[in-house]
């Protein structure tokens, strides 16, 4: 007997912001703790962090979710930063989480969008 098709995720496999934030927090600490800002390495660092977050999210087994992971790293110079984005989504199934890491040398903003794929 096959499993019935559902347009909504199982409650246990629904995107949970606090779980995602904890994963992002751990990855950011692991990758950035004690690091200095180096403009030449930012591209590689952002890719590495985004891949690590994505891989850990996949381990959660949230079937049919697509994850969009965005990571921005900048030099900490006391200046402000404004970011924004837009996305069409289903407020019943889709969600996002963000985490901020700040040290004396750098800042990092990580954002994850979890989009349920029907």
C-alpha positions in Angstrom: 0.0 0.0 0.0 1.4 3.4 -1.0 1.5 6.5 1.1 -1.2 9.1 0.3 -0.1 12.3 -1.4 -0.4 15.3 0.8 -0.2 19.0 0.0 1.0 19.8 3.6 4.0 18.4 5.5 3.6 16.0 8.4 3.6 18.1 11.6 6.8 16.4 12.8 8.6 17.2 9.5 7.5 20.9 9.3 10.1 23.6 9.1 10.9 24.8 12.6 12.6 28.2 13.0 14.2 27.6 16.4 15.7 24.3 15.3 17.2 25.9 12.2 18.5 28.9 14.2 20.3 26.5 16.6 21.9 24.7 13.7 23.0 28.1 12.1 24.4 29.3 15.4 26.5 26.2 15.9 27.9 26.3 12.3 28.7 30.0 12.5 30.5 29.5 15.8 32.4 26.5 14.5 33.5 28.3 11.3 34.1 31.8 12.5 35.3 31.6 16.1 38.7 33.3 16.3 38.7 34.2 12.6 39.8 37.6 11.3 38.2 39.3 8.3 40.1 38.6 5.1 38.5 40.0 2.0 40.3 37.4 -0.2 38.7 34.5 1.7 35.1 35.8 2.1 33.8 34.1 -1.0 35.1 30.7 0.0 34.0 31.2 3.6 30.4 32.1 2.7 30.1 29.1 0.4 31.6 26.7 3.0 29.2 28.0 5.7 26.2 27.9 3.5 27.0 24.3 2.4 27.5 23.2 6.1 24.2 24.7 7.1 22.4 23.1 4.1 24.0 19.7 4.8 22.9 19.7 8.4 19.4 20.8 7.5 19.2 17.8 5.1 20.0 15.5 7.9 16.7 16.5 9.7 14.7 14.6 7.1 12.3 17.3 6.3 11.0 15.7 3.1 10.0 17.9 0.2 11.5 21.1 1.6 13.9 23.2 -0.5 16.3 25.2 1.4 17.7 28.5 0.3 20.7 29.4 2.4 22.2 32.9 2.2 25.4 33.9 4.0 26.9 37.4 4.1 30.2 38.2 5.8 31.5 41.7 6.3 34.3 43.5 8.2 33.3 44.9 11.5 33.9 48.6 11.3 30.9 49.9 13.3 28.9 50.8 10.2 25.3 49.9 9.6 24.0 47.4 7.2 20.6 47.0 5.7 19.4 43.9 3.9 16.1 42.8 2.4 14.6 40.1 0.3 11.2 39.1 -1.1 9.8 35.7 -1.8 6.4 34.2 -2.7 5.5 31.4 -0.3 2.8 29.6 1.5 2.5 30.9 5.0 1.1 27.5 6.2 4.2 25.4 5.1 7.1 27.8 4.4 9.2 29.7 6.8 12.6 31.2 7.4 15.2 31.7 10.1 18.1 34.0 10.5 21.2 34.1 12.8 23.8 36.8 13.4 27.4 36.3 14.4 29.4 39.3 15.5 33.1 39.4 16.6 35.6 42.3 16.9 36.8 41.5 13.4 33.7 40.5 11.4 30.0 40.0 11.2 28.0 37.3 9.5 24.3 37.1 8.7 22.9 33.7 7.8 19.4 33.3 6.5 17.6 30.1 5.6 14.3 29.9 3.7 12.5 26.6 3.9 10.1 26.2 1.0 7.8 23.2 0.9 7.8 21.7 -2.6 4.5 20.1 -3.6 
